[in-house]
Amino acid sequence: MKVIPIRPRGFCPGVVKAVKIVEDVLNNPAYPRPIQILGMIVHNRHVVDDFTSKGVITLEGAHESRHEMISKVVPGTVIITAHGISDLVYHMLKDLPVVIVDATCKDVSRTQKLVKEHLSKNHEIIYIGKRNHPETESVSELSSKVHVIETLDDFNESEFRDKQLFVTNQTTFSIRDIQTILSGIQKIYPNAIISDEICDSTRIRQEAILEANKDVDLCFIVGDPKSNNTQNLVKLSFEETNTLTYLIESEKDIKKEMLFGVKTVTVSSGASTPNSITKRVIDYLNSINIDE
């Protein structure tokens, strides 16, 4: 069986930055304890568990928004995740006896800044993103003029007649889906101001999947189910290249029956997946004998 590692894969610059910030805070006794993170620092359970073992508290709950998580904050240090927060949540944190450390990805910050600029011009904002995702939440809470859609079917054109539209998106959205949605809106509103904000790391990882998965039997995407960029890699692999694709969190999720009849398998990972985890998957696939 031929195993083809897809590159690039693993941590993107925003994740590298966020993880380093947590490590720096951990190693600096000047930051008051406990160290708390407002949600998962990045969407990967391995990363979160590693920091938990070092005493970091991850504040999270099923379907909880960031401002709901604030009720759990105690005096100490609070780290803002790579996904960012809204101004509302930031001001709530400022009123608490905590030191705030910002690990927001620069690409997320840039999109927030763009949205604020257009809000100041009284534009209506169409934000294309996954509902209940913290990055989407950080933008949607900026104003009632921000309207979140996930698909073109969610776009109600009658709402925006005679209004100036600014259209942008979550940085980890699917490159195929965003093309469809943006072109669809532009046909209806040719004067809409459009800014595709899919980050470079997301784009090149998705393009690499489309290029690599030609004439292969199987693809493994290594990552956390909560990771939007990971889920989009799986979706692109399956829907755009017609490749049988599995989302796995580690080599422990691989069953031998998945590999029966497989001659060529590709491996990639989400932008928040540690390279060490993906390497274990690749090593396992290279070592396995499916005839055993």
C-alpha positions as semicolon CSV with decimal commas, in nm:
position;residue;x (nm);y (nm);z (nm)
1;M;0,000;0,000;0,000
2;K;0,138;0,338;-0,101
3;V;0,104;0,615;0,158
4;I;0,119;0,974;0,029
5;P;0,151;1,252;0,292
6;I;-0,012;1,569;0,161
7;R;0,176;1,895;0,217
8;P;0,124;2,146;0,363
9;R;-0,047;2,008;0,671
10;G;-0,041;2,069;1,045
11;F;-0,031;2,393;1,241
12;C;-0,097;2,713;1,049
13;P;0,076;3,037;1,163
14;G;-0,229;3,145;1,365
15;V;-0,229;2,820;1,562
16;V;0,149;2,836;1,613
17;K;0,105;3,187;1,755
18;A;-0,185;3,090;1,985
19;V;-0,010;2,782;2,124
20;K;0,312;2,977;2,183
21;I;0,122;3,250;2,369
22;V;-0,025;2,994;2,609
23;E;0,317;2,837;2,660
24;D;0,474;3,179;2,725
25;V;0,206;3,267;2,982
26;L;0,253;2,929;3,151
27;N;0,628;2,990;3,178
28;N;0,591;3,345;3,312
29;P;0,505;3,361;3,684
30;A;0,416;3,730;3,645
31;Y;0,079;3,627;3,502
32;P;-0,168;3,568;3,787
33;R;-0,305;3,220;3,829
34;P;-0,521;3,044;3,737
35;I;-0,464;3,068;3,364
36;Q;-0,800;3,040;3,187
37;I;-0,879;3,016;2,817
38;L;-1,215;3,143;2,691
39;G;-1,300;2,828;2,492
40;M;-1,064;2,583;2,319
41;I;-0,743;2,771;2,233
42;V;-0,762;2,592;1,897
43;H;-1,006;2,321;1,795
44;N;-0,801;2,015;1,879
45;R;-0,856;1,799;2,186
46;H;-0,491;1,684;2,198
47;V;-0,371;2,045;2,230
48;V;-0,634;2,128;2,493
49;D;-0,560;1,814;2,698
50;D;-0,187;1,891;2,694
51;F;-0,247;2,237;2,840
52;T;-0,498;2,098;3,091
53;S;-0,228;1,862;3,219
54;K;-0,014;2,171;3,284
55;G;-0,282;2,343;3,490
56;V;-0,453;2,557;3,225
57;I;-0,831;2,582;3,261
58;T;-1,029;2,570;2,937
59;L;-1,369;2,732;2,988
60;E;-1,615;2,559;2,760
61;G;-1,956;2,402;2,756
62;A;-2,188;2,252;2,499
63;H;-2,313;2,529;2,268
64;E;-2,202;2,804;2,509
65;S;-2,119;3,141;2,361
66;R;-1,816;3,338;2,478
67;H;-2,025;3,581;2,685
68;E;-2,194;3,284;2,853
69;M;-1,853;3,140;2,940
70;I;-1,759;3,462;3,119
71;S;-1,976;3,363;3,417
72;K;-1,716;3,091;3,486
73;V;-1,418;3,329;3,492
74;V;-1,240;3,377;3,825
75;P;-0,967;3,631;3,913
76;G;-0,646;3,543;3,732
77;T;-0,544;3,545;3,364
78;V;-0,779;3,499;3,068
79;I;-0,648;3,411;2,721
80;I;-0,860;3,495;2,416
81;T;-0,849;3,210;2,165
82;A;-0,728;3,219;1,804
83;H;-1,093;3,260;1,695
84;G;-1,125;3,605;1,852
85;I;-1,406;3,766;2,052
86;S;-1,654;4,045;1,993
87;D;-1,620;4,392;2,143
88;L;-1,911;4,305;2,373
89;V;-1,721;4,012;2,525
90;Y;-1,398;4,212;2,547
91;H;-1,565;4,489;2,747
92;M;-1,721;4,230;2,978
93;L;-1,374;4,089;3,043
94;K;-1,233;4,439;3,104
95;D;-1,475;4,479;3,395
96;L;-1,335;4,168;3,569
97;P;-1,026;4,140;3,793
98;V;-0,828;3,953;3,528
99;V;-0,525;4,004;3,306
100;I;-0,631;3,966;2,941
101;V;-0,398;3,803;2,687
102;D;-0,506;3,815;2,322
103;A;-0,418;3,516;2,098
104;T;-0,654;3,612;1,814
105;C;-0,532;3,506;1,469
106;K;-0,423;3,807;1,262
107;D;-0,647;3,697;0,974
108;V;-0,951;3,693;1,202
109;S;-0,857;4,037;1,336
110;R;-0,829;4,172;0,982
111;T;-1,179;4,048;0,894
112;Q;-1,322;4,202;1,212
113;K;-1,156;4,533;1,123
114;L;-1,304;4,525;0,772
115;V;-1,652;4,458;0,909
116;K;-1,620;4,747;1,156
117;E;-1,508;4,982;0,878
118;H;-1,818;4,902;0,674
119;L;-2,047;4,920;0,975
120;S;-1,917;5,273;1,032
121;K;-2,042;5,354;0,679
122;N;-2,386;5,216;0,771
123;H;-2,352;4,918;0,537
124;E;-2,539;4,594;0,588
125;I;-2,297;4,305;0,641
126;I;-2,343;3,958;0,496
127;Y;-2,109;3,726;0,683
128;I;-2,066;3,378;0,538
129;G;-1,971;3,143;0,818
130;K;-2,062;2,845;1,029
131;R;-2,326;2,936;1,286
132;N;-2,227;2,885;1,652
133;H;-1,859;2,884;1,557
134;P;-1,657;3,121;1,780
135;E;-1,504;3,306;1,484
136;T;-1,850;3,371;1,341
137;E;-1,975;3,470;1,685
138;S;-1,694;3,725;1,721
139;V;-1,822;3,904;1,410
140;S;-2,198;3,851;1,438
141;E;-2,211;4,014;1,782
142;L;-2,062;4,337;1,648
143;S;-2,397;4,469;1,527
144;S;-2,754;4,378;1,436
145;K;-2,650;4,479;1,082
146;V;-2,436;4,164;1,057
147;H;-2,634;3,883;0,893
148;V;-2,486;3,533;0,907
149;I;-2,547;3,285;0,626
150;E;-2,402;2,938;0,567
151;T;-2,538;2,877;0,215
152;L;-2,680;3,081;-0,071
153;D;-3,025;2,951;0,024
154;D;-2,991;3,140;0,353
155;F;-2,962;3,471;0,168
156;N;-3,292;3,657;0,164
157;E;-3,248;3,911;-0,115
158;S;-3,570;4,097;-0,031
159;E;-3,417;4,204;0,302
160;F;-3,153;4,418;0,140
161;R;-3,318;4,612;-0,141
162;D;-3,187;4,969;-0,166
163;K;-2,910;4,894;0,085
164;Q;-2,535;4,888;0,040
165;L;-2,399;4,541;0,112
166;F;-2,058;4,437;0,231
167;V;-2,001;4,062;0,197
168;T;-1,722;3,871;0,368
169;N;-1,663;3,537;0,535
170;Q;-1,512;3,312;0,798
171;T;-1,142;3,263;0,730
172;T;-1,164;2,880;0,734
173;F;-1,459;2,842;0,495
174;S;-1,455;2,604;0,197
175;I;-1,297;2,754;-0,116
176;R;-1,555;2,580;-0,334
177;D;-1,857;2,686;-0,126
178;I;-1,741;3,046;-0,098
179;Q;-1,710;3,077;-0,476
180;T;-2,069;2,960;-0,521
181;I;-2,210;3,190;-0,254
182;L;-2,016;3,502;-0,351
183;S;-2,096;3,469;-0,722
184;G;-2,463;3,406;-0,638
185;I;-2,487;3,722;-0,427
186;Q;-2,301;3,925;-0,688
187;K;-2,553;3,824;-0,955
188;I;-2,837;3,953;-0,739
189;Y;-2,653;4,260;-0,609
190;P;-2,382;4,358;-0,861
191;N;-2,294;4,663;-0,651
192;A;-2,222;4,460;-0,337
193;I;-1,873;4,511;-0,197
194;I;-1,714;4,167;-0,166
195;S;-1,404;4,064;0,022
196;D;-1,310;3,696;0,020
197;E;-1,125;3,651;0,351
198;I;-1,037;3,281;0,338
199;C;-0,688;3,277;0,486
200;D;-0,386;3,160;0,286
201;S;-0,330;2,860;0,514
202;T;-0,685;2,735;0,460
203;R;-0,671;2,796;0,085
204;I;-0,342;2,617;0,017
205;R;-0,437;2,319;0,233
206;Q;-0,767;2,280;0,051
207;E;-0,601;2,322;-0,291
208;A;-0,344;2,059;-0,193
209;I;-0,625;1,811;-0,120
210;L;-0,784;1,877;-0,460
211;E;-0,449;1,825;-0,634
212;A;-0,333;1,519;-0,439
213;N;-0,653;1,319;-0,443
214;K;-0,646;1,218;-0,807
215;D;-0,666;0,845;-0,871
216;V;-0,626;0,749;-0,505
217;D;-0,837;0,496;-0,318
218;L;-0,862;0,653;0,024
219;C;-0,786;0,971;0,218
220;F;-0,742;1,021;0,592
221;I;-0,786;1,370;0,736
222;V;-0,642;1,393;1,086
223;G;-0,811;1,641;1,316
224;D;-1,078;1,724;1,569
225;P;-1,447;1,702;1,466
226;K;-1,494;2,049;1,620
227;S;-1,245;2,199;1,376
228;N;-1,421;2,378;1,090
229;N;-1,114;2,382;0,865
230;T;-1,070;2,007;0,922
231;Q;-1,433;1,935;0,837
232;N;-1,398;2,137;0,517
233;L;-1,095;1,932;0,412
234;V;-1,305;1,617;0,455
235;K;-1,593;1,768;0,260
236;L;-1,372;1,881;-0,028
237;S;-1,195;1,548;-0,046
238;F;-1,518;1,352;-0,056
239;E;-1,737;1,579;-0,267
240;E;-1,487;1,737;-0,507
241;T;-1,244;1,449;-0,569
242;N;-1,490;1,162;-0,510
243;T;-1,240;0,999;-0,275
244;L;-1,348;0,779;0,013
245;T;-1,247;0,996;0,309
246;Y;-1,232;0,942;0,683
247;L;-1,191;1,204;0,956
248;I;-0,979;1,052;1,232
249;E;-0,833;1,199;1,551
250;S;-0,535;0,963;1,567
251;E;-0,404;0,629;1,437
252;K;-0,623;0,461;1,699
253;D;-0,928;0,537;1,482
254;I;-0,794;0,336;1,187
255;K;-0,956;-0,005;1,143
256;K;-0,795;-0,264;0,915
257;E;-1,120;-0,314;0,729
258;M;-1,092;0,048;0,609
259;L;-0,781;-0,054;0,416
260;F;-0,900;-0,370;0,241
261;G;-0,839;-0,332;-0,133
262;V;-0,663;0,003;-0,088
263;K;-0,352;0,051;-0,302
264;T;-0,297;0,424;-0,249
265;V;-0,391;0,636;0,054
266;T;-0,331;1,006;0,116
267;V;-0,299;1,172;0,456
268;S;-0,356;1,535;0,549
269;S;-0,462;1,719;0,862
270;G;-0,643;2,023;0,990
271;A;-0,457;2,345;1,064
272;S;-0,491;2,286;1,439
273;T;-0,366;1,925;1,439
274;P;-0,021;1,865;1,593
275;N;0,226;1,726;1,341
276;S;0,324;1,457;1,590
277;I;-0,027;1,309;1,572
278;T;-0,030;1,308;1,191
279;K;0,319;1,154;1,182
280;R;0,195;0,867;1,399
281;V;-0,086;0,807;1,148
282;I;0,158;0,804;0,856
283;D;0,401;0,575;1,039
284;Y;0,121;0,337;1,132
285;L;-0,007;0,318;0,774
286;N;0,346;0,250;0,648
287;S;0,392;-0,029;0,898
288;I;0,057;-0,206;0,884
289;N;0,009;-0,538;0,709
290;I;-0,356;-0,573;0,614
291;D;-0,307;-0,943;0,541
292;E;-0,230;-1,016;0,907
